């Protein structure tokens, strides 16, 4: 356990950030699952709408440093390719 005041504060701050990051990552996973379900069902309109939402959220996560920018770009690219294959 930390004895120094600043170390104690860092522990609290890290816990807060970890919780926030977990919430964002969980939300992203849910959105991606919804998109994949729409693709599997063959619902082009729903898949396109979900792609727009997923792209936005992945970009925001990358901008905030929750995901690496290349990871976000890779996920967006693969999701877009799966929606484009439906045509």
DRENTORTI-348078 format. One record per atom (N, C-alpha, C): residue number from 0; residue in three letters; atom name; x, y, z. Coordinates in pm, 1 decimal. Layout:
BEGIN
<atom pos="NUM" code="ALA" site="CA" xx="X" yy="Y" zz="Z"/>
...
This chain:
BEGIN
<atom pos="0" code="UNK" site="N" xx="84.6" yy="-119.7" zz="0.0"/>
<atom pos="0" code="UNK" site="CA" xx="0.0" yy="0.0" zz="0.0"/>
<atom pos="0" code="UNK" site="C" xx="87.6" yy="123.9" zz="0.0"/>
<atom pos="1" code="UNK" site="N" xx="45.8" yy="224.8" zz="-74.5"/>
<atom pos="1" code="UNK" site="CA" xx="122.5" yy="348.7" zz="-86.2"/>
<atom pos="1" code="UNK" site="C" xx="115.2" yy="429.6" zz="43.4"/>
<atom pos="2" code="UNK" site="N" xx="226.7" yy="493.2" zz="77.2"/>
<atom pos="2" code="UNK" site="CA" xx="231.6" yy="580.0" zz="195.5"/>
<atom pos="2" code="UNK" site="C" xx="230.3" yy="727.2" zz="157.7"/>
<atom pos="3" code="UNK" site="N" xx="283.8" yy="757.3" zz="39.6"/>
<atom pos="3" code="UNK" site="CA" xx="296.3" yy="896.0" zz="-3.5"/>
<atom pos="3" code="UNK" site="C" xx="162.0" yy="944.7" zz="-58.1"/>
<atom pos="4" code="UNK" site="N" xx="129.3" yy="1070.0" zz="-21.4"/>
<atom pos="4" code="UNK" site="CA" xx="-0.1" yy="1127.3" zz="-58.0"/>
<atom pos="4" code="UNK" site="C" xx="-24.0" yy="1125.8" zz="-209.5"/>
<atom pos="5" code="UNK" site="N" xx="76.2" yy="1164.4" zz="-287.0"/>
<atom pos="5" code="UNK" site="CA" xx="59.6" yy="1168.9" zz="-432.9"/>
<atom pos="5" code="UNK" site="C" xx="39.2" yy="1028.8" zz="-491.1"/>
<atom pos="6" code="UNK" site="N" xx="103.5" yy="928.6" zz="-431.4"/>
<atom pos="6" code="UNK" site="CA" xx="87.1" yy="790.8" zz="-478.5"/>
<atom pos="6" code="UNK" site="C" xx="-54.3" yy="742.0" zz="-450.0"/>
<atom pos="7" code="UNK" site="N" xx="-108.2" yy="780.5" zz="-334.1"/>
<atom pos="7" code="UNK" site="CA" xx="-246.3" yy="743.8" zz="-300.0"/>
<atom pos="7" code="UNK" site="C" xx="-343.2" yy="805.4" zz="-400.2"/>
<atom pos="8" code="UNK" site="N" xx="-317.2" yy="931.6" zz="-436.4"/>
<atom pos="8" code="UNK" site="CA" xx="-403.7" yy="999.6" zz="-532.8"/>
<atom pos="8" code="UNK" site="C" xx="-395.4" yy="930.5" zz="-669.3"/>
<atom pos="9" code="UNK" site="N" xx="-275.4" yy="893.9" zz="-711.9"/>
<atom pos="9" code="UNK" site="CA" xx="-258.9" yy="827.4" zz="-841.2"/>
<atom pos="9" code="UNK" site="C" xx="-339.3" yy="697.3" zz="-845.2"/>
<atom pos="10" code="UNK" site="N" xx="-340.5" yy="623.9" zz="-734.2"/>
<atom pos="10" code="UNK" site="CA" xx="-416.9" yy="498.4" zz="-728.5"/>
<atom pos="10" code="UNK" site="C" xx="-564.5" yy="527.2" zz="-751.3"/>
<atom pos="11" code="UNK" site="N" xx="-617.2" yy="631.7" zz="-685.1"/>
<atom pos="11" code="UNK" site="CA" xx="-759.7" yy="666.9" zz="-702.3"/>
<atom pos="11" code="UNK" site="C" xx="-789.1" yy="708.2" zz="-845.9"/>
<atom pos="12" code="UNK" site="N" xx="-701.0" yy="791.1" zz="-902.3"/>
<atom pos="12" code="UNK" site="CA" xx="-722.0" yy="841.2" zz="-1038.4"/>
<atom pos="12" code="UNK" site="C" xx="-718.2" yy="725.3" zz="-1139.2"/>
<atom pos="13" code="UNK" site="N" xx="-623.7" yy="634.3" zz="-1120.3"/>
<atom pos="13" code="UNK" site="CA" xx="-611.9" yy="519.6" zz="-1211.7"/>
<atom pos="13" code="UNK" site="C" xx="-737.2" yy="431.9" zz="-1204.7"/>
<atom pos="14" code="UNK" site="N" xx="-790.7" yy="411.4" zz="-1083.5"/>
<atom pos="14" code="UNK" site="CA" xx="-913.6" yy="332.3" zz="-1069.7"/>
<atom pos="14" code="UNK" site="C" xx="-1028.8" yy="396.0" zz="-1146.5"/>
<atom pos="15" code="UNK" site="N" xx="-1039.8" yy="528.9" zz="-1136.4"/>
<atom pos="15" code="UNK" site="CA" xx="-1145.7" yy="601.6" zz="-1207.0"/>
<atom pos="15" code="UNK" site="C" xx="-1129.9" yy="586.1" zz="-1358.4"/>
<atom pos="16" code="UNK" site="N" xx="-1007.8" yy="606.1" zz="-1406.0"/>
<atom pos="16" code="UNK" site="CA" xx="-982.2" yy="595.5" zz="-1549.9"/>
<atom pos="16" code="UNK" site="C" xx="-1005.8" yy="453.7" zz="-1600.2"/>
<atom pos="17" code="UNK" site="N" xx="-964.7" yy="354.1" zz="-1520.5"/>
<atom pos="17" code="UNK" site="CA" xx="-983.6" yy="214.4" zz="-1559.3"/>
<atom pos="17" code="UNK" site="C" xx="-1131.6" yy="182.8" zz="-1574.9"/>
<atom pos="18" code="UNK" site="N" xx="-1211.7" yy="231.7" zz="-1480.9"/>
<atom pos="18" code="UNK" site="CA" xx="-1356.1" yy="209.6" zz="-1486.5"/>
<atom pos="18" code="UNK" site="C" xx="-1415.9" yy="273.4" zz="-1611.7"/>
<atom pos="19" code="UNK" site="N" xx="-1375.3" yy="396.6" zz="-1640.4"/>
<atom pos="19" code="UNK" site="CA" xx="-1426.1" yy="467.0" zz="-1758.1"/>
<atom pos="19" code="UNK" site="C" xx="-1386.7" yy="393.3" zz="-1886.0"/>
<atom pos="20" code="UNK" site="N" xx="-1261.0" yy="348.4" zz="-1893.3"/>
<atom pos="20" code="UNK" site="CA" xx="-1214.4" yy="276.1" zz="-2011.8"/>
<atom pos="20" code="UNK" site="C" xx="-1291.1" yy="145.9" zz="-2031.1"/>
<atom pos="21" code="UNK" site="N" xx="-1318.2" yy="75.2" zz="-1920.5"/>
<atom pos="21" code="UNK" site="CA" xx="-1394.8" yy="-49.6" zz="-1928.5"/>
<atom pos="21" code="UNK" site="C" xx="-1534.2" yy="-23.7" zz="-1982.7"/>
<atom pos="22" code="UNK" site="N" xx="-1597.1" yy="84.6" zz="-1937.3"/>
<atom pos="22" code="UNK" site="CA" xx="-1732.2" yy="117.4" zz="-1983.1"/>
<atom pos="22" code="UNK" site="C" xx="-1732.9" yy="143.2" zz="-2133.9"/>
<atom pos="23" code="UNK" site="N" xx="-1634.6" yy="218.9" zz="-2180.6"/>
<atom pos="23" code="UNK" site="CA" xx="-1628.2" yy="251.6" zz="-2323.2"/>
<atom pos="23" code="UNK" site="C" xx="-1602.6" yy="125.9" zz="-2406.2"/>
<atom pos="24" code="UNK" site="N" xx="-1509.0" yy="41.8" zz="-2361.9"/>
<atom pos="24" code="UNK" site="CA" xx="-1477.3" yy="-80.1" zz="-2436.2"/>
<atom pos="24" code="UNK" site="C" xx="-1596.6" yy="-175.5" zz="-2440.2"/>
<atom pos="25" code="UNK" site="N" xx="-1669.8" yy="-182.3" zz="-2329.8"/>
<atom pos="25" code="UNK" site="CA" xx="-1788.6" yy="-267.2" zz="-2324.6"/>
<atom pos="25" code="UNK" site="C" xx="-1894.5" yy="-217.6" zz="-2422.9"/>
<atom pos="26" code="UNK" site="N" xx="-1913.0" yy="-85.4" zz="-2426.6"/>
<atom pos="26" code="UNK" site="CA" xx="-2009.1" yy="-25.1" zz="-2519.1"/>
<atom pos="26" code="UNK" site="C" xx="-1969.8" yy="-55.7" zz="-2664.1"/>
<atom pos="27" code="UNK" site="N" xx="-1840.2" yy="-45.7" zz="-2694.2"/>
<atom pos="27" code="UNK" site="CA" xx="-1791.9" yy="-74.2" zz="-2829.3"/>
<atom pos="27" code="UNK" site="C" xx="-1820.5" yy="-218.6" zz="-2868.4"/>
<atom pos="28" code="UNK" site="N" xx="-1794.3" yy="-312.1" zz="-2776.0"/>
<atom pos="28" code="UNK" site="CA" xx="-1819.0" yy="-453.0" zz="-2804.4"/>
<atom pos="28" code="UNK" site="C" xx="-1966.0" yy="-478.0" zz="-2834.3"/>
<atom pos="29" code="UNK" site="N" xx="-2054.1" yy="-412.6" zz="-2757.7"/>
<atom pos="29" code="UNK" site="CA" xx="-2198.2" yy="-427.8" zz="-2778.4"/>
<atom pos="29" code="UNK" site="C" xx="-2238.5" yy="-376.0" zz="-2916.1"/>
<atom pos="30" code="UNK" site="N" xx="-2187.5" yy="-257.4" zz="-2952.2"/>
<atom pos="30" code="UNK" site="CA" xx="-2220.9" yy="-199.0" zz="-3082.2"/>
<atom pos="30" code="UNK" site="C" xx="-2172.2" yy="-287.2" zz="-3196.7"/>
<atom pos="31" code="UNK" site="N" xx="-2051.6" yy="-342.7" zz="-3182.1"/>
<atom pos="31" code="UNK" site="CA" xx="-1995.8" yy="-428.3" zz="-3287.0"/>
<atom pos="31" code="UNK" site="C" xx="-2079.0" yy="-555.9" zz="-3300.6"/>
<atom pos="32" code="UNK" site="N" xx="-2123.3" yy="-611.4" zz="-3186.9"/>
<atom pos="32" code="UNK" site="CA" xx="-2208.2" yy="-731.0" zz="-3191.6"/>
<atom pos="32" code="UNK" site="C" xx="-2339.7" yy="-702.1" zz="-3263.3"/>
<atom pos="33" code="UNK" site="N" xx="-2398.8" yy="-583.3" zz="-3238.5"/>
<atom pos="33" code="UNK" site="CA" xx="-2523.3" yy="-545.6" zz="-3305.7"/>
<atom pos="33" code="UNK" site="C" xx="-2502.0" yy="-536.3" zz="-3456.7"/>
<atom pos="34" code="UNK" site="N" xx="-2388.6" yy="-477.1" zz="-3495.9"/>
<atom pos="34" code="UNK" site="CA" xx="-2357.8" yy="-464.2" zz="-3638.4"/>
<atom pos="34" code="UNK" site="C" xx="-2339.9" yy="-602.3" zz="-3701.6"/>
<atom pos="35" code="UNK" site="N" xx="-2265.8" yy="-689.3" zz="-3635.0"/>
<atom pos="35" code="UNK" site="CA" xx="-2243.1" yy="-823.6" zz="-3689.9"/>
<atom pos="35" code="UNK" site="C" xx="-2373.3" yy="-902.7" zz="-3698.6"/>
<atom pos="36" code="UNK" site="N" xx="-2463.5" yy="-880.5" zz="-3604.0"/>
<atom pos="36" code="UNK" site="CA" xx="-2593.2" yy="-947.8" zz="-3607.1"/>
<atom pos="36" code="UNK" site="C" xx="-2675.3" yy="-899.3" zz="-3726.4"/>
<atom pos="37" code="UNK" site="N" xx="-2669.5" yy="-768.0" zz="-3753.4"/>
<atom pos="37" code="UNK" site="CA" xx="-2742.5" yy="-711.9" zz="-3867.7"/>
<atom pos="37" code="UNK" site="C" xx="-2686.4" yy="-766.7" zz="-3998.7"/>
<atom pos="38" code="UNK" site="N" xx="-2554.7" yy="-781.2" zz="-4006.0"/>
<atom pos="38" code="UNK" site="CA" xx="-2491.2" yy="-835.8" zz="-4126.3"/>
<atom pos="38" code="UNK" site="C" xx="-2532.8" yy="-982.7" zz="-4145.1"/>
<atom pos="39" code="UNK" site="N" xx="-2531.7" yy="-1057.5" zz="-4034.8"/>
<atom pos="39" code="UNK" site="CA" xx="-2569.6" yy="-1199.4" zz="-4041.8"/>
<atom pos="39" code="UNK" site="C" xx="-2715.8" yy="-1215.9" zz="-4083.2"/>
<atom pos="40" code="UNK" site="N" xx="-2801.2" yy="-1122.2" zz="-4038.2"/>
<atom pos="40" code="UNK" site="CA" xx="-2943.2" yy="-1128.8" zz="-4072.4"/>
<atom pos="40" code="UNK" site="C" xx="-2969.9" yy="-1081.3" zz="-4216.2"/>
<atom pos="41" code="UNK" site="N" xx="-2871.3" yy="-1013.5" zz="-4275.1"/>
<atom pos="41" code="UNK" site="CA" xx="-2886.2" yy="-965.3" zz="-4411.9"/>
<atom pos="41" code="UNK" site="C" xx="-2963.5" yy="-835.1" zz="-4422.7"/>
<atom pos="42" code="UNK" site="N" xx="-2971.6" yy="-761.8" zz="-4312.8"/>
<atom pos="42" code="UNK" site="CA" xx="-3044.8" yy="-634.1" zz="-4309.5"/>
<atom pos="42" code="UNK" site="C" xx="-2948.8" yy="-520.0" zz="-4344.9"/>
<atom pos="43" code="UNK" site="N" xx="-2946.3" yy="-485.8" zz="-4473.9"/>
<atom pos="43" code="UNK" site="CA" xx="-2851.1" yy="-386.2" zz="-4524.7"/>
<atom pos="43" code="UNK" site="C" xx="-2871.9" yy="-247.8" zz="-4462.5"/>
<atom pos="44" code="UNK" site="N" xx="-2996.4" yy="-204.6" zz="-4449.9"/>
<atom pos="44" code="UNK" site="CA" xx="-3024.9" yy="-71.9" zz="-4394.6"/>
<atom pos="44" code="UNK" site="C" xx="-2979.4" yy="-61.3" zz="-4249.3"/>
<atom pos="45" code="UNK" site="N" xx="-3013.3" yy="-162.2" zz="-4170.5"/>
<atom pos="45" code="UNK" site="CA" xx="-2973.9" yy="-164.0" zz="-4028.7"/>
<atom pos="45" code="UNK" site="C" xx="-2822.0" yy="-171.6" zz="-4015.8"/>
<atom pos="46" code="UNK" site="N" xx="-2758.2" yy="-251.9" zz="-4098.5"/>
<atom pos="46" code="UNK" site="CA" xx="-2612.9" yy="-267.0" zz="-4093.8"/>
<atom pos="46" code="UNK" site="C" xx="-2543.2" yy="-134.9" zz="-4127.2"/>
<atom pos="47" code="UNK" site="N" xx="-2594.9" yy="-64.3" zz="-4225.5"/>
<atom pos="47" code="UNK" site="CA" xx="-2536.5" yy="64.2" zz="-4263.9"/>
<atom pos="47" code="UNK" site="C" xx="-2548.8" yy="165.3" zz="-4150.5"/>
<atom pos="48" code="UNK" site="N" xx="-2664.5" yy="167.4" zz="-4086.3"/>
<atom pos="48" code="UNK" site="CA" xx="-2686.6" yy="258.8" zz="-3973.1"/>
<atom pos="48" code="UNK" site="C" xx="-2594.3" yy="223.5" zz="-3856.5"/>
<atom pos="49" code="UNK" site="N" xx="-2583.0" yy="95.5" zz="-3826.7"/>
<atom pos="49" code="UNK" site="CA" xx="-2495.5" yy="50.3" zz="-3717.6"/>
<atom pos="49" code="UNK" site="C" xx="-2348.5" yy="80.3" zz="-3749.4"/>
<atom pos="50" code="UNK" site="N" xx="-2311.6" yy="68.9" zz="-3876.7"/>
<atom pos="50" code="UNK" site="CA" xx="-2173.5" yy="98.6" zz="-3916.6"/>
<atom pos="50" code="UNK" site="C" xx="-2139.9" yy="244.3" zz="-3887.3"/>
<atom pos="51" code="UNK" site="N" xx="-2234.0" yy="332.9" zz="-3915.7"/>
<atom pos="51" code="UNK" site="CA" xx="-2212.8" yy="475.2" zz="-3890.1"/>
<atom pos="51" code="UNK" site="C" xx="-2188.5" yy="500.2" zz="-3740.9"/>
<atom pos="52" code="UNK" site="N" xx="-2269.9" yy="435.5" zz="-3656.4"/>
<atom pos="52" code="UNK" site="CA" xx="-2257.7" yy="450.9" zz="-3511.1"/>
<atom pos="52" code="UNK" site="C" xx="-2125.1" yy="392.5" zz="-3462.1"/>
<atom pos="53" code="UNK" site="N" xx="-2091.6" yy="272.7" zz="-3509.1"/>
<atom pos="53" code="UNK" site="CA" xx="-1967.7" yy="205.6" zz="-3467.8"/>
<atom pos="53" code="UNK" site="C" xx="-1845.0" yy="286.7" zz="-3507.9"/>
<atom pos="54" code="UNK" site="N" xx="-1845.5" yy="336.8" zz="-3629.6"/>
<atom pos="54" code="UNK" site="CA" xx="-1732.8" yy="416.5" zz="-3678.7"/>
<atom pos="54" code="UNK" site="C" xx="-1710.7" yy="538.0" zz="-3590.7"/>
<atom pos="55" code="UNK" site="N" xx="-1819.5" yy="605.6" zz="-3557.1"/>
<atom pos="55" code="UNK" site="CA" xx="-1811.6" yy="724.4" zz="-3472.7"/>
<atom pos="55" code="UNK" site="C" xx="-1754.7" yy="691.5" zz="-3335.1"/>
<atom pos="56" code="UNK" site="N" xx="-1807.6" yy="587.6" zz="-3272.6"/>
<atom pos="56" code="UNK" site="CA" xx="-1764.0" yy="550.7" zz="-3137.4"/>
<atom pos="56" code="UNK" site="C" xx="-1619.2" yy="501.1" zz="-3135.8"/>
<atom pos="57" code="UNK" site="N" xx="-1580.0" yy="423.8" zz="-3236.8"/>
<atom pos="57" code="UNK" site="CA" xx="-1441.2" yy="377.0" zz="-3243.6"/>
<atom pos="57" code="UNK" site="C" xx="-1344.9" yy="494.3" zz="-3261.3"/>
<atom pos="58" code="UNK" site="N" xx="-1383.4" yy="591.0" zz="-3343.1"/>
<atom pos="58" code="UNK" site="CA" xx="-1299.3" yy="709.0" zz="-3364.1"/>
<atom pos="58" code="UNK" site="C" xx="-1284.9" yy="789.6" zz="-3235.9"/>
<atom pos="59" code="UNK" site="N" xx="-1395.4" yy="803.7" zz="-3162.5"/>
<atom pos="59" code="UNK" site="CA" xx="-1390.8" yy="876.3" zz="-3035.0"/>
<atom pos="59" code="UNK" site="C" xx="-1300.0" yy="806.2" zz="-2934.9"/>
<atom pos="60" code="UNK" site="N" xx="-1309.7" yy="674.0" zz="-2928.5"/>
<atom pos="60" code="UNK" site="CA" xx="-1225.9" yy="596.7" zz="-2836.0"/>
<atom pos="60" code="UNK" site="C" xx="-1078.0" yy="612.5" zz="-2871.3"/>
<atom pos="61" code="UNK" site="N" xx="-1047.9" yy="615.1" zz="-3000.6"/>
<atom pos="61" code="UNK" site="CA" xx="-909.4" yy="632.5" zz="-3043.4"/>
<atom pos="61" code="UNK" site="C" xx="-860.1" yy="773.0" zz="-3009.6"/>
<atom pos="62" code="UNK" site="N" xx="-945.7" yy="871.6" zz="-3027.8"/>
<atom pos="62" code="UNK" site="CA" xx="-908.5" yy="1010.0" zz="-2998.1"/>
<atom pos="62" code="UNK" site="C" xx="-880.8" yy="1030.4" zz="-2849.3"/>
<atom pos="63" code="UNK" site="N" xx="-954.4" yy="958.0" zz="-2765.1"/>
<atom pos="63" code="UNK" site="CA" xx="-936.3" yy="969.9" zz="-2619.9"/>
<atom pos="63" code="UNK" site="C" xx="-823.4" yy="882.4" zz="-2567.2"/>
<atom pos="64" code="UNK" site="N" xx="-765.9" yy="798.6" zz="-2654.8"/>
<atom pos="64" code="UNK" site="CA" xx="-655.1" yy="714.4" zz="-2613.5"/>
<atom pos="64" code="UNK" site="C" xx="-697.5" yy="582.7" zz="-2550.3"/>
<atom pos="65" code="UNK" site="N" xx="-824.5" yy="549.9" zz="-2560.2"/>
<atom pos="65" code="UNK" site="CA" xx="-873.1" yy="423.5" zz="-2503.6"/>
<atom pos="65" code="UNK" site="C" xx="-830.7" yy="308.2" zz="-2593.2"/>
<atom pos="66" code="UNK" site="N" xx="-837.6" yy="329.6" zz="-2723.8"/>
<atom pos="66" code="UNK" site="CA" xx="-787.4" yy="234.0" zz="-2822.2"/>
<atom pos="66" code="UNK" site="C" xx="-673.6" yy="300.8" zz="-2898.9"/>
<atom pos="67" code="UNK" site="N" xx="-579.4" yy="221.2" zz="-2945.1"/>
<atom pos="67" code="UNK" site="CA" xx="-474.3" yy="274.3" zz="-3032.8"/>
<atom pos="67" code="UNK" site="C" xx="-539.2" yy="311.0" zz="-3165.9"/>
<atom pos="68" code="UNK" site="N" xx="-489.8" yy="416.5" zz="-3228.7"/>
<atom pos="68" code="UNK" site="CA" xx="-553.1" yy="464.2" zz="-3352.4"/>
<atom pos="68" code="UNK" site="C" xx="-551.4" yy="358.9" zz="-3463.4"/>
<atom pos="69" code="UNK" site="N" xx="-445.6" yy="279.0" zz="-3469.6"/>
<atom pos="69" code="UNK" site="CA" xx="-439.4" yy="175.2" zz="-3573.0"/>
<atom pos="69" code="UNK" site="C" xx="-538.5" yy="62.8" zz="-3544.6"/>
<atom pos="70" code="UNK" site="N" xx="-560.5" yy="33.4" zz="-3417.5"/>
<atom pos="70" code="UNK" site="CA" xx="-658.7" yy="-69.0" zz="-3380.1"/>
<atom pos="70" code="UNK" site="C" xx="-797.8" yy="-24.2" zz="-3422.8"/>
<atom pos="71" code="UNK" site="N" xx="-829.7" yy="102.4" zz="-3393.6"/>
<atom pos="71" code="UNK" site="CA" xx="-960.1" yy="156.1" zz="-3431.2"/>
<atom pos="71" code="UNK" site="C" xx="-975.9" yy="154.3" zz="-3583.4"/>
<atom pos="72" code="UNK" site="N" xx="-872.1" yy="195.3" zz="-3655.0"/>
<atom pos="72" code="UNK" site="CA" xx="-877.1" yy="198.7" zz="-3801.3"/>
<atom pos="72" code="UNK" site="C" xx="-898.1" yy="58.4" zz="-3857.8"/>
<atom pos="73" code="UNK" site="N" xx="-829.0" yy="-41.0" zz="-3799.6"/>
<atom pos="73" code="UNK" site="CA" xx="-842.0" yy="-179.0" zz="-3845.8"/>
<atom pos="73" code="UNK" site="C" xx="-983.8" yy="-231.6" zz="-3824.4"/>
<atom pos="74" code="UNK" site="N" xx="-1039.4" yy="-204.3" zz="-3706.7"/>
<atom pos="74" code="UNK" site="CA" xx="-1174.8" yy="-250.2" zz="-3676.5"/>
<atom pos="74" code="UNK" site="C" xx="-1276.3" yy="-183.8" zz="-3769.8"/>
<atom pos="75" code="UNK" site="N" xx="-1262.5" yy="-53.4" zz="-3791.2"/>
<atom pos="75" code="UNK" site="CA" xx="-1353.0" yy="19.4" zz="-3880.1"/>
<atom pos="75" code="UNK" site="C" xx="-1344.8" yy="-38.3" zz="-4021.1"/>
<atom pos="76" code="UNK" site="N" xx="-1223.4" yy="-63.3" zz="-4066.6"/>
<atom pos="76" code="UNK" site="CA" xx="-1202.3" yy="-115.9" zz="-4201.8"/>
<atom pos="76" code="UNK" site="C" xx="-1269.5" yy="-252.2" zz="-4218.7"/>
<atom pos="77" code="UNK" site="N" xx="-1250.9" yy="-339.5" zz="-4120.4"/>
<atom pos="77" code="UNK" site="CA" xx="-1308.0" yy="-474.3" zz="-4130.5"/>
<atom pos="77" code="UNK" site="C" xx="-1460.3" yy="-471.9" zz="-4123.6"/>
<atom pos="78" code="UNK" site="N" xx="-1514.7" yy="-384.9" zz="-4038.9"/>
<atom pos="78" code="UNK" site="CA" xx="-1660.0" yy="-374.6" zz="-4028.3"/>
<atom pos="78" code="UNK" site="C" xx="-1719.2" yy="-319.4" zz="-4158.2"/>
<atom pos="79" code="UNK" site="N" xx="-1652.8" yy="-217.3" zz="-4214.0"/>
<atom pos="79" code="UNK" site="CA" xx="-1700.8" yy="-158.0" zz="-4340.3"/>
<atom pos="79" code="UNK" site="C" xx="-1696.0" yy="-262.0" zz="-4453.0"/>
<atom pos="80" code="UNK" site="N" xx="-1589.8" yy="-341.0" zz="-4454.3"/>
<atom pos="80" code="UNK" site="CA" xx="-1577.4" yy="-444.4" zz="-4558.3"/>
<atom pos="80" code="UNK" site="C" xx="-1689.6" yy="-547.2" zz="-4545.6"/>
<atom pos="81" code="UNK" site="N" xx="-1723.6" yy="-583.3" zz="-4422.7"/>
<atom pos="81" code="UNK" site="CA" xx="-1831.4" yy="-682.6" zz="-4404.0"/>
<atom pos="81" code="UNK" site="C" xx="-1966.4" yy="-627.7" zz="-4449.9"/>
<atom pos="82" code="UNK" site="N" xx="-1988.9" yy="-497.8" zz="-4426.9"/>
<atom pos="82" code="UNK" site="CA" xx="-2115.7" yy="-436.5" zz="-4471.8"/>
<atom pos="82" code="UNK" site="C" xx="-2115.5" yy="-423.9" zz="-4623.8"/>
<atom pos="83" code="UNK" site="N" xx="-2002.5" yy="-387.4" zz="-4681.9"/>
<atom pos="83" code="UNK" site="CA" xx="-1993.5" yy="-371.4" zz="-4828.1"/>
<atom pos="83" code="UNK" site="C" xx="-2010.2" yy="-503.6" zz="-4902.9"/>
<atom pos="84" code="UNK" site="N" xx="-1971.6" yy="-613.8" zz="-4839.1"/>
<atom pos="84" code="UNK" site="CA" xx="-1987.5" yy="-746.0" zz="-4901.2"/>
<atom pos="84" code="UNK" site="C" xx="-2134.1" yy="-782.6" zz="-4918.5"/>
<atom pos="85" code="UNK" site="N" xx="-2221.6" yy="-722.1" zz="-4839.9"/>
<atom pos="85" code="UNK" site="CA" xx="-2364.1" yy="-756.6" zz="-4844.7"/>
<atom pos="85" code="UNK" site="C" xx="-2426.6" yy="-721.8" zz="-4978.9"/>
<atom pos="86" code="UNK" site="N" xx="-2374.5" yy="-621.7" zz="-5046.3"/>
<atom pos="86" code="UNK" site="CA" xx="-2431.3" yy="-576.9" zz="-5174.4"/>
<atom pos="86" code="UNK" site="C" xx="-2416.6" yy="-687.1" zz="-5276.7"/>
